[in-house]
Amino acid sequence: MYRLIAATLAAVFLPNSTPVMATDLDAMTDEERAAFRAEVRAYLLENPEVLMEAITILEGRQAEEEAMRDMELVAANADALFNSDSSWEGGNLGGDLVLVEFLDYRCGFCRRAFPEVERLVKTDGNIRLVIKEFPILGGQSTLASRFALSTRILEGDDAYKDMHDALMVMRTDVTEANLSRLADELGYDGAAILAGLGDPWIDAVIEANYALAQRLQISGTPSFVMGNRLLRGFMPYEAMAELAEDLRTAEP
């Protein structure tokens, strides 16, 4: 940070210095360096807003660089994100925008995001939603994801969505008994779903999602990919709706 400020202010405080002096403190003599630092210190004490401006510029550049890296990661993993047969898809399957969510049923922020995502998909009407099971919070999370995926194998996509929605609002501990009871209440065969928890396809789906998340540098939930943007953490409906509009109006 000091070098960033120094490079900006050198021309002001050392107008008669050589170009090397203006950008490289190591090229100055001890006296020149001491004088320059004294001038910078005095200036910043008199004008502290300059430091805040420099920090803001630096943070903005870093954010831009991070966004570019994320877009490159999304592009490199687009097929696994948007075209995987193993992921449940809903909303408008022919929509012009895809929203991918990595989630954990025991994640409090995922629970907060659930109604926001549902509202976005419903009110927008032109978004394809892709769910990536990403259980990272322990044994109950893993059991919940496996149960949801077993429901999909046995009962189909509509049943999976019913189970997904129910798990998102479930407030009891995730145990086999509670899950079986939940499935029965939804009209599905809880015992049969439990019997399918060991299906190798479930292992493959979860392992693939872990590997994909690692490639995308995703370590928490919820995490989203909307269009070419990677979004880490909870986002309210308004922010997601605004981003969707920005993506649609952005220049190709």
N, C-alpha and C positions, 0 to 999 in steps of 0.2 A: 504494500500500500504506500509506503514511504517513497519508493521509486516512482510510482504512478504520479504522486503529487509533485515529486521533484522534477520529473520530466515536463510537467505542465507549467510549473512556475519558474524553471531555470531561466527561460528567456526574459522573464520580467525582472528577476533579481540580478542576473548577470548579463546585461545587454552587451558587454564588451568581451564576453567569453567566447571561446571557440565553439564550433558545433559539438565537438566531443564533450566539452565541459558541460554543455547544456543537457546532455542526456546520460552521462556516465560519471557518477561521483568518484569512481576509482581513478579516473584520469586527472582529477584535481589535486592540487597540492594540499597539504594539511591546512594551511591558512585559508585557501579558497574554500575548502570543504567546511571548515568551521564557520566562516563568514556566511556561506550559503545556508547552512543549517540554522544559523541564528536568524537570518532573514525570513526563512520559511516559518520558523517557530513564531516570530513576531507577527508575521502576516496572518497565520492561522488563528492566533490568539485574538487578533483584531477582527478577523473575518471567519468565524467558525463554520459559517454556512458553506464555505468552500469545501471543507472536509466532507460534509454531508453530501454535497453535490458529487464529489469524486466517488464516494462510496456507492451512491445511487447508480452512477454510470457503470461502475464495475459490476455491481449486482445485476444490472440489466444485461450487460454483455454475457455474464455467466449464465443467466437464465436463457438467453437466446442460444448459447452454445449447447446447453443441456437439452433444450427443445429440439434442436437439430439432431443431436445424437439419438434422442428418443424416436424421432421420425425415421431415422435410418434403421433403428432396431425394429420398428413396426414393419417397414418395407421388407426387411430381410426375413421376417417371420410371418408375412401376410397369409400364406397358404394355411399354416397351422392355426392362425388366429381366426380367419374368416371362412375357411372351407373344410373344416374338420367334420367328418361324419360322426365322430364320437361325442360331439357337443350338442346339447339341446338348443334348438332355435325357435324363437317365437316372434311375436309382433307381426310386422308386415314382411313376409319372407321375400317379397320383391321390392323392398324399400330401397331408397337411394342412399341410405346411410346405415352403417353397421355399428352397433354398440356391443362390445364384448366386456363381460364382467367376470373377474376372478373373485370368488367369494368363499367364505367360511361361515357355516350356519351358527357357530358360537361367537362370532365377531359382533360386538356391539355396534360398531359403525356400519357393518353390513346390514344389520337390522334397521338402522336409521336410514340407510340408502334404499332399502327395499321399496317403501311406498313412493320415494322420489323417482326411482327407475320406472316403476309401474305407471306412475302419472305421466312421465315423459313419453313412454312408448304409446300410451293410450291417447294422449292429447295431440302428439305429433302426427301419428298415423302413418308415418313413412320411414320408420326405423325398424331394422331387423335386430333382434336381441339374441346374443349368443352367451350362454352361461358356461363358465369353466369352473368345475369343482376344484377347490384349492384348499383342502383342510390342513391348516398349519398350527392350530391351537390345541393339539393334544388328542387323546383317545376319543373323547366324545365327538369332536369335530370329524375325525376320520369315520367313526361309526355312522354319523348322520349322513355324510357324503356317500358312503357305501350303500346305505339304506335307500337313499334317493336314486342312485344308479341301479340298484337291484329292482326298484319299483319300475324303472323305465324298461328294463329287460323283460320283466314279467307282464307288465300292464300297459306299456306304451308311453308315447310322448305326453299325451294329455294327463295321464296319471302322474307322470314325473313332475309336471308343472303343479298339479294339485299338492303333491308331497313337498315340493320345493317351497311353495307358498306357506304350507302348514309349518314346516321346519323353521322358516324365517320368523314366525311369531310364537314358536313353542317356548314356553317358559320353564318347563320342568327339566330335570336332568335327562340327558340323552342316554337311555338304557334300552336294551333289547325289548324289555317288557313295555316300556312307554312307547317305543316306536311301533311295536306290534299293535298296541291299543290304538295309536293314532291312525295307523293304516286301516284298521277295522272300522273306525269311526268315519273314515273317508269312503268306505265301501270297497276296500281292497283286502286281499288276503295277507294279513300281517305275518302269519306263520310261514307262508310260502316265500314271502319277500325276505324274511330272515334266513331261510334255507339257502337263498341265492347269494348271500353276502360274499361268499368265497369265489364267485365266478371270476376266472382269469381276465375277462374283458374289463371288469371293474379295476383290477390292478393296472391294466394297461392304460386306461383312461387317466387315472390319477397320476401315474408315473409320467405320462406324456404332458400333463398339465404342469407338473413340477418342473420338468425339463424346459418347457416353454417359458414359464415364469422366470427361470434362471437365466435364460438367454435374453429375456427382456429386462433383466435386473429388477424384477418385482419381488419384494420380500414381505409385503404386508397386504392386508385386505381391508376394505375393498380396493381393488385396482381396476381401472377401466382402460379400454382402447376405444376411442370414438374416431372413426375415419382414420386419419394418419396421426392422431394425437394419443399419447400415453399419459394417463391421469392417475396419479398415485394418491389414494385417500378418498375420504367422503366428499361428495359434491352435492349440494342441494339442487332441487329441480330447476330453479331459475338459472343457475350457472350452467347446467347441462343444456338447457334449452337455448341459452345464448350461444354456447359453443356450437351447437348443431346449426344454428343460423349462420354463424361465422364460417363454418366449414362449407356450407352450401353456397355462400356468396363469395368465397375466396377465389382468387384467380387460379386457374389450373396450372 
